[in-house]
Amino acid sequence: METLSKIIVNRAYTKWDLINGLYELKNHLETDLKLRLIIIDSLPTILLNSNDHVKNNLYLNHLVNIMRYISVQHHVAFLITNLITTWNDGDFKNQQNLVESIACGRYWLSVPNIRLKIQKSEDQNAYTFFVVNSDSLNTKTKNNVNILLTDQGFL
């Protein structure tokens, strides 16, 4: 129960809610807050509210700058969920292969230090975690792990 009392939830409905929330966390970190992980869930849903790609990229720049500051100055890790869209490459008669792209666009490709892809297996409780991009791991080798979710946790 003590662990749950240490969780702070901040709902952000707009891009600016998220930026303002991060600045508030930064200010609290500089005074007395002890924090090790910030989770931003469903970042694309905030960005997909606007089709103005120039403004979205400016916003992403601002977001990444405050995230880097918090990470470097206060040693806080960020976990950000993103969406992967899957497209069939080719036309209706000749669909050659599936192409995956991340929902936040090419801008986001260079931002994370490690990018993971989580794929659900046919078994309802099994997942495979793939390292898609990493600054420290060789992504040409097989970097994945199978995880089974049980009532006791992850195995």
Backbone as JSON Lines, residues from 0, in Angstrom:
{"i":0,"aa":"M","n":[0.81,-1.18,0.0],"ca":[0.0,0.0,0.0],"c":[0.86,1.26,0.0]}
{"i":1,"aa":"E","n":[2.02,1.17,0.65],"ca":[2.91,2.33,0.7],"c":[3.4,2.71,-0.7]}
{"i":2,"aa":"T","n":[3.66,1.73,-1.53],"ca":[4.12,2.0,-2.9],"c":[3.06,2.74,-3.69]}
{"i":3,"aa":"L","n":[1.81,2.33,-3.59],"ca":[0.75,3.0,-4.32],"c":[0.57,4.45,-3.89]}
{"i":4,"aa":"S","n":[0.87,4.75,-2.65],"ca":[0.73,6.14,-2.19],"c":[1.8,7.05,-2.78]}
{"i":5,"aa":"K","n":[2.83,6.47,-3.38],"ca":[3.9,7.26,-3.98],"c":[3.67,7.56,-5.46]}
{"i":6,"aa":"I","n":[2.57,7.11,-6.01],"ca":[2.26,7.32,-7.42],"c":[1.5,8.62,-7.59]}
{"i":7,"aa":"I","n":[1.97,9.44,-8.51],"ca":[1.3,10.7,-8.84],"c":[0.69,10.54,-10.22]}
{"i":8,"aa":"V","n":[-0.6,10.82,-10.36],"ca":[-1.27,10.74,-11.65],"c":[-1.66,12.15,-12.07]}
{"i":9,"aa":"N","n":[-1.26,12.52,-13.27],"ca":[-1.61,13.83,-13.81],"c":[-2.22,13.62,-15.18]}
{"i":10,"aa":"R","n":[-3.46,13.97,-15.33],"ca":[-4.14,13.81,-16.61],"c":[-3.86,15.01,-17.49]}
{"i":11,"aa":"A","n":[-3.47,14.75,-18.73],"ca":[-3.21,15.81,-19.69],"c":[-4.13,15.59,-20.89]}
{"i":12,"aa":"Y","n":[-4.99,16.54,-21.15],"ca":[-5.93,16.42,-22.26],"c":[-5.45,17.14,-23.51]}
{"i":13,"aa":"T","n":[-4.49,18.04,-23.34],"ca":[-3.95,18.77,-24.49],"c":[-2.43,18.72,-24.43]}
{"i":14,"aa":"K","n":[-1.8,19.14,-25.52],"ca":[-0.34,19.2,-25.56],"c":[0.18,20.1,-24.45]}
{"i":15,"aa":"W","n":[-0.52,21.2,-24.25],"ca":[-0.04,22.19,-23.29],"c":[-0.24,21.72,-21.86]}
{"i":16,"aa":"D","n":[-1.25,20.91,-21.61],"ca":[-1.41,20.3,-20.29],"c":[-0.19,19.45,-19.95]}
{"i":17,"aa":"L","n":[0.28,18.69,-20.93],"ca":[1.44,17.83,-20.72],"c":[2.7,18.65,-20.46]}
{"i":18,"aa":"I","n":[2.94,19.66,-21.29],"ca":[4.13,20.51,-21.1],"c":[4.08,21.19,-19.72]}
{"i":19,"aa":"N","n":[2.93,21.77,-19.38],"ca":[2.79,22.44,-18.08],"c":[2.99,21.46,-16.92]}
{"i":20,"aa":"G","n":[2.47,20.25,-17.08],"ca":[2.66,19.24,-16.04],"c":[4.12,18.87,-15.86]}
{"i":21,"aa":"L","n":[4.86,18.77,-16.95],"ca":[6.29,18.46,-16.85],"c":[7.06,19.61,-16.21]}
{"i":22,"aa":"Y","n":[6.69,20.84,-16.53],"ca":[7.34,21.99,-15.89],"c":[7.04,22.02,-14.39]}
{"i":23,"aa":"E","n":[5.81,21.68,-14.01],"ca":[5.48,21.61,-12.59],"c":[6.32,20.54,-11.89]}
{"i":24,"aa":"L","n":[6.46,19.37,-12.54],"ca":[7.3,18.31,-11.96],"c":[8.75,18.77,-11.84]}
{"i":25,"aa":"K","n":[9.24,19.46,-12.86],"ca":[10.61,19.98,-12.83],"c":[10.8,20.9,-11.63]}
{"i":26,"aa":"N","n":[9.85,21.8,-11.42],"ca":[9.94,22.73,-10.29],"c":[9.9,21.99,-8.95]}
{"i":27,"aa":"H","n":[9.04,20.97,-8.84],"ca":[8.98,20.19,-7.6],"c":[10.26,19.37,-7.4]}
{"i":28,"aa":"L","n":[10.84,18.87,-8.49],"ca":[12.09,18.12,-8.39],"c":[13.22,19.02,-7.88]}
{"i":29,"aa":"E","n":[13.18,20.29,-8.24],"ca":[14.23,21.2,-7.82],"c":[14.06,21.66,-6.38]}
{"i":30,"aa":"T","n":[12.92,21.35,-5.77],"ca":[12.73,21.72,-4.37],"c":[12.82,20.49,-3.47]}
{"i":31,"aa":"D","n":[11.85,19.56,-3.57],"ca":[11.87,18.46,-2.6],"c":[11.37,17.11,-3.13]}
{"i":32,"aa":"L","n":[10.83,17.05,-4.32],"ca":[10.23,15.81,-4.81],"c":[11.3,14.79,-5.19]}
{"i":33,"aa":"K","n":[11.1,13.55,-4.76],"ca":[11.97,12.44,-5.14],"c":[11.21,11.6,-6.15]}
{"i":34,"aa":"L","n":[11.76,11.5,-7.36],"ca":[11.06,10.83,-8.45],"c":[12.07,10.09,-9.3]}
{"i":35,"aa":"R","n":[11.74,8.88,-9.77],"ca":[12.67,8.1,-10.6],"c":[12.1,7.72,-11.95]}
{"i":36,"aa":"L","n":[10.78,7.77,-12.12],"ca":[10.17,7.35,-13.38],"c":[8.95,8.21,-13.68]}
{"i":37,"aa":"I","n":[8.89,8.68,-14.93],"ca":[7.71,9.39,-15.42],"c":[7.18,8.58,-16.6]}
{"i":38,"aa":"I","n":[5.91,8.22,-16.54],"ca":[5.27,7.46,-17.62],"c":[4.31,8.39,-18.34]}
{"i":39,"aa":"I","n":[4.51,8.53,-19.64],"ca":[3.58,9.3,-20.47],"c":[2.87,8.28,-21.34]}
{"i":40,"aa":"D","n":[1.6,8.07,-21.05],"ca":[0.83,7.06,-21.76],"c":[0.03,7.71,-22.88]}
{"i":41,"aa":"S","n":[0.08,7.09,-24.04],"ca":[-0.71,7.52,-25.21],"c":[-0.36,8.91,-25.71]}
{"i":42,"aa":"L","n":[0.91,9.18,-25.86],"ca":[1.35,10.46,-26.41],"c":[0.74,10.76,-27.78]}
{"i":43,"aa":"P","n":[0.62,9.79,-28.69],"ca":[0.06,10.11,-30.01],"c":[-1.36,10.66,-29.96]}
{"i":44,"aa":"T","n":[-2.15,10.27,-28.98],"ca":[-3.53,10.76,-28.95],"c":[-3.58,12.27,-28.76]}
{"i":45,"aa":"I","n":[-2.62,12.82,-28.06],"ca":[-2.55,14.28,-27.91],"c":[-2.11,14.92,-29.22]}
{"i":46,"aa":"L","n":[-1.16,14.28,-29.9],"ca":[-0.64,14.85,-31.14],"c":[-1.61,14.69,-32.31]}
{"i":47,"aa":"L","n":[-2.38,13.63,-32.3],"ca":[-3.29,13.38,-33.42],"c":[-4.51,14.29,-33.39]}
{"i":48,"aa":"N","n":[-4.63,15.14,-32.37],"ca":[-5.72,16.12,-32.34],"c":[-5.5,17.23,-33.36]}
{"i":49,"aa":"S","n":[-4.3,17.34,-33.9],"ca":[-3.97,18.4,-34.84],"c":[-3.28,17.81,-36.07]}
{"i":50,"aa":"N","n":[-3.63,18.31,-37.24],"ca":[-2.96,17.88,-38.47],"c":[-1.86,18.84,-38.89]}
{"i":51,"aa":"D","n":[-1.56,19.83,-38.08],"ca":[-0.51,20.8,-38.38],"c":[0.83,20.2,-37.97]}
{"i":52,"aa":"H","n":[1.52,19.6,-38.94],"ca":[2.77,18.88,-38.65],"c":[3.88,19.81,-38.18]}
{"i":53,"aa":"V","n":[3.89,21.04,-38.66],"ca":[4.92,22.0,-38.24],"c":[4.74,22.3,-36.75]}
{"i":54,"aa":"K","n":[3.51,22.6,-36.34],"ca":[3.26,22.88,-34.92],"c":[3.51,21.65,-34.06]}
{"i":55,"aa":"N","n":[3.15,20.46,-34.57],"ca":[3.41,19.24,-33.81],"c":[4.9,19.02,-33.61]}
{"i":56,"aa":"N","n":[5.7,19.28,-34.64],"ca":[7.15,19.12,-34.51],"c":[7.74,20.14,-33.54]}
{"i":57,"aa":"L","n":[7.23,21.38,-33.57],"ca":[7.68,22.38,-32.6],"c":[7.33,21.95,-31.18]}
{"i":58,"aa":"Y","n":[6.13,21.41,-31.03],"ca":[5.71,20.9,-29.73],"c":[6.61,19.75,-29.28]}
{"i":59,"aa":"L","n":[6.9,18.82,-30.18],"ca":[7.77,17.69,-29.84],"c":[9.16,18.18,-29.42]}
{"i":60,"aa":"N","n":[9.68,19.2,-30.11],"ca":[10.97,19.79,-29.71],"c":[10.91,20.29,-28.28]}
{"i":61,"aa":"H","n":[9.86,21.01,-27.97],"ca":[9.69,21.55,-26.63],"c":[9.57,20.42,-25.6]}
{"i":62,"aa":"L","n":[8.79,19.42,-25.93],"ca":[8.6,18.27,-25.05],"c":[9.91,17.55,-24.8]}
{"i":63,"aa":"V","n":[10.65,17.29,-25.85],"ca":[11.92,16.56,-25.72],"c":[12.92,17.37,-24.91]}
{"i":64,"aa":"N","n":[12.94,18.68,-25.09],"ca":[13.88,19.51,-24.33],"c":[13.61,19.44,-22.83]}
{"i":65,"aa":"I","n":[12.36,19.55,-22.42],"ca":[12.05,19.49,-20.99],"c":[12.3,18.07,-20.45]}
{"i":66,"aa":"M","n":[12.01,17.04,-21.28],"ca":[12.28,15.66,-20.85],"c":[13.78,15.43,-20.67]}
{"i":67,"aa":"R","n":[14.58,15.92,-21.61],"ca":[16.05,15.75,-21.48],"c":[16.57,16.48,-20.24]}
{"i":68,"aa":"Y","n":[16.06,17.68,-20.01],"ca":[16.49,18.43,-18.83],"c":[16.19,17.64,-17.56]}
{"i":69,"aa":"I","n":[14.96,17.15,-17.44],"ca":[14.57,16.39,-16.24],"c":[15.41,15.12,-16.13]}
{"i":70,"aa":"S","n":[15.64,14.43,-17.24],"ca":[16.42,13.2,-17.22],"c":[17.86,13.44,-16.77]}
{"i":71,"aa":"V","n":[18.49,14.43,-17.37],"ca":[19.9,14.68,-17.09],"c":[20.11,15.31,-15.72]}
{"i":72,"aa":"Q","n":[19.34,16.34,-15.42],"ca":[19.55,17.08,-14.17],"c":[19.06,16.33,-12.93]}
{"i":73,"aa":"H","n":[18.02,15.52,-13.09],"ca":[17.4,14.89,-11.91],"c":[17.42,13.36,-11.97]}
{"i":74,"aa":"H","n":[18.05,12.81,-13.0],"ca":[18.22,11.36,-13.13],"c":[16.89,10.61,-13.1]}
{"i":75,"aa":"V","n":[15.95,11.11,-13.89],"ca":[14.61,10.53,-13.98],"c":[14.47,9.83,-15.33]}
{"i":76,"aa":"A","n":[13.98,8.61,-15.32],"ca":[13.74,7.87,-16.57],"c":[12.33,8.18,-17.07]}
{"i":77,"aa":"F","n":[12.17,8.15,-18.38],"ca":[10.86,8.34,-19.01],"c":[10.47,7.07,-19.73]}
{"i":78,"aa":"L","n":[9.22,6.68,-19.59],"ca":[8.64,5.58,-20.34],"c":[7.45,6.18,-21.09]}
{"i":79,"aa":"I","n":[7.52,6.14,-22.41],"ca":[6.5,6.77,-23.23],"c":[5.89,5.72,-24.14]}
{"i":80,"aa":"T","n":[4.57,5.61,-24.11],"ca":[3.91,4.67,-25.01],"c":[3.61,5.38,-26.32]}
{"i":81,"aa":"N","n":[3.74,4.65,-27.38],"ca":[3.51,5.16,-28.72],"c":[2.67,4.12,-29.45]}
{"i":82,"aa":"L","n":[2.06,4.5,-30.52],"ca":[1.28,3.57,-31.33],"c":[2.07,3.16,-32.55]}
{"i":83,"aa":"I","n":[1.88,1.93,-32.97],"ca":[2.48,1.46,-34.22],"c":[1.34,1.22,-35.2]}
{"i":84,"aa":"T","n":[1.46,1.83,-36.37],"ca":[0.47,1.57,-37.41],"c":[1.06,0.58,-38.39]}
{"i":85,"aa":"T","n":[0.23,-0.28,-38.92],"ca":[0.66,-1.3,-39.87],"c":[-0.05,-1.08,-41.19]}
{"i":86,"aa":"W","n":[0.72,-1.04,-42.27],"ca":[0.2,-0.79,-43.61],"c":[0.62,-1.92,-44.54]}
{"i":87,"aa":"N","n":[-0.23,-2.25,-45.5],"ca":[0.15,-3.18,-46.55],"c":[0.83,-2.39,-47.65]}
{"i":88,"aa":"D","n":[2.03,-2.82,-48.0],"ca":[2.79,-2.16,-49.06],"c":[2.35,-2.74,-50.4]}
{"i":89,"aa":"G","n":[1.94,-1.9,-51.32],"ca":[1.49,-2.35,-52.63],"c":[0.05,-1.92,-52.88]}
{"i":90,"aa":"D","n":[-0.55,-2.46,-53.93],"ca":[-1.93,-2.09,-54.24],"c":[-2.87,-3.21,-53.81]}
{"i":91,"aa":"F","n":[-4.13,-3.13,-54.19],"ca":[-5.11,-4.11,-53.74],"c":[-4.81,-5.52,-54.23]}
{"i":92,"aa":"K","n":[-4.3,-5.64,-55.46],"ca":[-4.03,-6.97,-56.02],"c":[-2.68,-7.53,-55.58]}
{"i":93,"aa":"N","n":[-1.73,-6.66,-55.32],"ca":[-0.38,-7.11,-55.03],"c":[0.1,-6.5,-53.7]}
{"i":94,"aa":"Q","n":[-0.29,-7.12,-52.59],"ca":[0.14,-6.65,-51.29],"c":[1.36,-7.46,-50.88]}
{"i":95,"aa":"Q","n":[2.52,-6.83,-51.0],"ca":[3.76,-7.57,-50.86],"c":[4.18,-7.81,-49.41]}
{"i":96,"aa":"N","n":[4.19,-6.77,-48.6],"ca":[4.61,-6.98,-47.22],"c":[4.0,-5.9,-46.33]}
{"i":97,"aa":"L","n":[4.03,-6.16,-45.04],"ca":[3.52,-5.21,-44.06],"c":[4.61,-4.22,-43.69]}
{"i":98,"aa":"V","n":[4.24,-2.96,-43.59],"ca":[5.16,-1.9,-43.19],"c":[4.65,-1.32,-41.88]}
{"i":99,"aa":"E","n":[5.54,-1.26,-40.89],"ca":[5.17,-0.69,-39.62],"c":[5.78,0.7,-39.48]}
{"i":100,"aa":"S","n":[5.02,1.62,-38.92],"ca":[5.58,2.94,-38.62],"c":[5.03,3.41,-37.28]}
{"i":101,"aa":"I","n":[5.83,4.22,-36.6],"ca":[5.38,4.71,-35.31],"c":[4.51,5.93,-35.51]}
{"i":102,"aa":"A","n":[3.54,6.09,-34.64],"ca":[2.51,7.11,-34.84],"c":[3.02,8.54,-34.68]}
{"i":103,"aa":"C","n":[4.06,8.76,-33.9],"ca":[4.55,10.13,-33.73],"c":[5.47,10.57,-34.85]}
{"i":104,"aa":"G","n":[5.64,9.75,-35.85],"ca":[6.38,10.16,-37.03],"c":[7.88,9.98,-36.93]}
{"i":105,"aa":"R","n":[8.56,10.4,-37.99],"ca":[10.01,10.22,-38.08],"c":[10.76,11.03,-37.04]}
{"i":106,"aa":"Y","n":[10.19,12.14,-36.61],"ca":[10.84,12.97,-35.6],"c":[11.18,12.13,-34.36]}
{"i":107,"aa":"W","n":[10.27,11.29,-33.96],"ca":[10.4,10.53,-32.73],"c":[11.43,9.41,-32.82]}
{"i":108,"aa":"L","n":[11.85,9.04,-34.03],"ca":[12.77,7.93,-34.19],"c":[14.1,8.14,-33.47]}
{"i":109,"aa":"S","n":[14.58,9.37,-33.4],"ca":[15.9,9.62,-32.82],"c":[15.85,10.01,-31.35]}
{"i":110,"aa":"V","n":[14.67,10.13,-30.76],"ca":[14.56,10.64,-29.4],"c":[14.84,9.58,-28.33]}
{"i":111,"aa":"P","n":[14.19,8.43,-28.32],"ca":[14.41,7.49,-27.21],"c":[15.79,6.86,-27.27]}
{"i":112,"aa":"N","n":[16.32,6.52,-26.1],"ca":[17.58,5.78,-26.06],"c":[17.34,4.32,-26.37]}
{"i":113,"aa":"I","n":[16.24,3.79,-25.89],"ca":[15.88,2.41,-26.18],"c":[14.41,2.38,-26.58]}
{"i":114,"aa":"R","n":[14.1,1.76,-27.7],"ca":[12.71,1.64,-28.14],"c":[12.35,0.16,-28.11]}
{"i":115,"aa":"L","n":[11.29,-0.16,-27.38],"ca":[10.81,-1.53,-27.25],"c":[9.5,-1.7,-28.01]}
{"i":116,"aa":"K","n":[9.33,-2.87,-28.57],"ca":[8.05,-3.23,-29.18],"c":[7.52,-4.42,-28.38]}
{"i":117,"aa":"I","n":[6.29,-4.33,-27.94],"ca":[5.67,-5.41,-27.18],"c":[4.62,-6.06,-28.07]}
{"i":118,"aa":"Q","n":[4.78,-7.36,-28.26],"ca":[3.86,-8.08,-29.13],"c":[3.2,-9.2,-28.33]}
{"i":119,"aa":"K","n":[1.88,-9.25,-28.4],"ca":[1.13,-10.28,-27.68],"c":[1.21,-11.59,-28.47]}
{"i":120,"aa":"S","n":[1.46,-12.66,-27.75],"ca":[1.54,-13.98,-28.39],"c":[0.15,-14.58,-28.52]}
{"i":121,"aa":"E","n":[0.06,-15.73,-29.16],"ca":[-1.23,-16.4,-29.29],"c":[-1.77,-16.82,-27.94]}
{"i":122,"aa":"D","n":[-0.86,-17.19,-27.02],"ca":[-1.26,-17.47,-25.65],"c":[-1.68,-16.14,-25.02]}
{"i":123,"aa":"Q","n":[-2.84,-16.07,-24.42],"ca":[-3.41,-14.82,-23.92],"c":[-2.52,-14.1,-22.91]}
{"i":124,"aa":"N","n":[-1.7,-14.83,-22.18],"ca":[-0.9,-14.22,-21.12],"c":[0.57,-14.09,-21.47]}
{"i":125,"aa":"A","n":[0.95,-14.37,-22.71],"ca":[2.36,-14.32,-23.09],"c":[2.63,-13.12,-24.0]}
{"i":126,"aa":"Y","n":[3.77,-12.49,-23.77],"ca":[4.18,-11.33,-24.55],"c":[5.64,-11.48,-24.94]}
{"i":127,"aa":"T","n":[6.01,-10.88,-26.06],"ca":[7.41,-10.84,-26.47],"c":[7.82,-9.38,-26.54]}
{"i":128,"aa":"F","n":[8.92,-9.04,-25.89],"ca":[9.48,-7.71,-25.91],"c":[10.66,-7.71,-26.87]}
{"i":129,"aa":"F","n":[10.64,-6.84,-27.88],"ca":[11.7,-6.71,-28.85],"c":[12.41,-5.37,-28.65]}
{"i":130,"aa":"V","n":[13.74,-5.36,-28.72],"ca":[14.48,-4.11,-28.75],"c":[14.57,-3.68,-30.2]}
{"i":131,"aa":"V","n":[13.88,-2.6,-30.55],"ca":[13.83,-2.12,-31.93],"c":[14.96,-1.15,-32.21]}
{"i":132,"aa":"N","n":[15.24,-0.28,-31.24],"ca":[16.28,0.72,-31.41],"c":[16.97,0.93,-30.07]}
{"i":133,"aa":"S","n":[18.29,1.05,-30.1],"ca":[19.01,1.25,-28.85],"c":[20.33,1.95,-29.12]}
{"i":134,"aa":"D","n":[20.69,2.85,-28.2],"ca":[22.0,3.49,-28.27],"c":[23.09,2.58,-27.72]}
{"i":135,"aa":"S","n":[22.72,1.63,-26.87],"ca":[23.73,0.82,-26.2],"c":[23.72,-0.66,-26.59]}
{"i":136,"aa":"L","n":[22.64,-1.16,-27.2],"ca":[22.57,-2.57,-27.6],"c":[22.68,-2.69,-29.11]}
{"i":137,"aa":"N","n":[23.29,-3.77,-29.57],"ca":[23.38,-4.04,-30.99],"c":[22.03,-4.59,-31.44]}
{"i":138,"aa":"T","n":[21.3,-3.82,-32.25],"ca":[19.96,-4.24,-32.66],"c":[20.0,-5.21,-33.84]}
{"i":139,"aa":"K","n":[21.17,-5.49,-34.37],"ca":[21.27,-6.48,-35.45],"c":[21.22,-7.9,-34.9]}
{"i":140,"aa":"T","n":[21.54,-8.06,-33.62],"ca":[21.44,-9.37,-32.99],"c":[20.04,-9.53,-32.42]}
{"i":141,"aa":"K","n":[19.71,-10.74,-32.04],"ca":[18.37,-11.02,-31.5],"c":[18.27,-10.51,-30.07]}
{"i":142,"aa":"N","n":[17.56,-9.43,-29.89],"ca":[17.37,-8.83,-28.57],"c":[15.89,-8.87,-28.23]}
{"i":143,"aa":"N","n":[15.41,-10.02,-27.84],"ca":[14.02,-10.1,-27.42],"c":[13.9,-11.07,-26.25]}
{"i":144,"aa":"V","n":[12.8,-10.93,-25.54],"ca":[12.57,-11.78,-24.39],"c":[11.08,-12.11,-24.35]}
{"i":145,"aa":"N","n":[10.78,-13.35,-24.0],"ca":[9.39,-13.78,-23.83],"c":[9.02,-13.65,-22.36]}
{"i":146,"aa":"I","n":[7.86,-13.08,-22.1],"ca":[7.41,-12.86,-20.74],"c":[6.01,-13.43,-20.59]}
{"i":147,"aa":"L","n":[5.78,-14.12,-19.5],"ca":[4.47,-14.69,-19.2],"c":[3.89,-13.94,-18.01]}
{"i":148,"aa":"L","n":[2.68,-13.42,-18.18],"ca":[1.99,-12.7,-17.11],"c":[1.16,-13.69,-16.32]}
{"i":149,"aa":"T","n":[1.43,-13.79,-15.02],"ca":[0.69,-14.7,-14.14],"c":[0.1,-13.91,-12.99]}
{"i":150,"aa":"D","n":[-0.65,-14.59,-12.12],"ca":[-1.2,-13.93,-10.94],"c":[-0.09,-13.45,-9.98]}
{"i":151,"aa":"Q","n":[1.09,-14.07,-10.06],"ca":[2.21,-13.69,-9.21],"c":[3.03,-12.56,-9.82]}
{"i":152,"aa":"G","n":[2.79,-12.22,-11.08],"ca":[3.57,-11.17,-11.75],"c":[4.12,-11.67,-13.07]}
{"i":153,"aa":"F","n":[5.23,-11.09,-13.5],"ca":[5.88,-11.49,-14.75],"c":[6.87,-12.6,-14.51]}
{"i":154,"aa":"L","n":[6.91,-13.58,-15.43],"ca":[7.91,-14.65,-15.38],"c":[8.75,-14.61,-16.64]}
